[in-house]
Amino acid sequence: MTIQKRDILLATALMAVFTVFVLIGIRYRLFLAPAAVVLVCYLVLVQKKLRCPNCGRSVKLDRLLYAINHPYFCSECDERIIVQTKSRS
């Protein structure tokens, strides 16, 4: 079992959108509600998809971004985390 590259990039995009909504929400409080929705979506994605395939431990997003192009090993079980970059048909 591997982690999908598109899931990592989706989580990164969700964090960028969350940041924009929070920054705008400082001035206009109306934008804090969509920021909360985006944050919940991010947390669900992290809980469901962005975990070590071997031990199930959550892995930080910056380490997964590093793992796209470099070998990365889980700090808990010391198994290599493989990021699937292309879909298999």
N, C-alpha and C positions, 0 to 999 in steps of 0.2 A: 504494500500500500504506500502511496506517495502523496505528497502535497502538491496541489495544482498551482502553477504559476499565476493563472488568472485569478485565483482566490487571494493570493498575496497582493497582486496589483489592485484588486477590488478593495481590499482592506486599506491599502495605502490611499486610494482615491476617497474612500469614506472618511478617513482621518483628515484629508485635505479639505473636504467639504464641511466637515464638522468644525474645523478651525476657522473657515471663512464665516460660517453662520455664527459662531461665538463672537468673533471680532465685530461683525455687523450687529450682533445682539447686544453688545455693550452700549451702542448708541440707540438702537431701536429694539426694544424688548420683545417685539413680535417675532423676531428671528430666533429666539431661544427655544421655542417649541419645535421647529424643524431640526435644530441642533440636537435636541433630546432624541428625536426619532432616528436621526442618523447615528447617534451614539449607540442606541439600542440595536440597530442593524449591525453595527460593527461588533458589538459584544456577542451577538448571536453567531456571527460568522466566525469569530475567534473560538467560541465554545464548540462549534460543530466541525469546522474544517481545519483550523490552523493549530493542530496539535501534533506531537511526535507520533508517527504511525506505530512505533514499537511499544512505548510505555504510556502514551496518552497524556503526557505532560504538556502544558501550554508552552509555546515558544514565542519569544518576543518578535515583534514585526521587523525590527531592524536586523535581527539575526536571520530571519527568513529571507529578507531582501538580499543579504549577503550570500545566502545559500543558493540563490538562483544561479550564480556563476562560479561559485567556489564550493569546495567540499566543506560540509559542516556536520559536526557530530553533536548529538543530544548531550546535554550536561548531566542528565540523570542516568540514562542507560548506556551511554557511550556508543550508541549505534548511529550510523550515518543517516542523515535526513536527506532523502532524494526528492528534488523538486522536478516534477514532470513539466517540461516546457512546451511540448507539442502533444496534441491529442492523438490517441491511438485508435485506429479504426478497426 
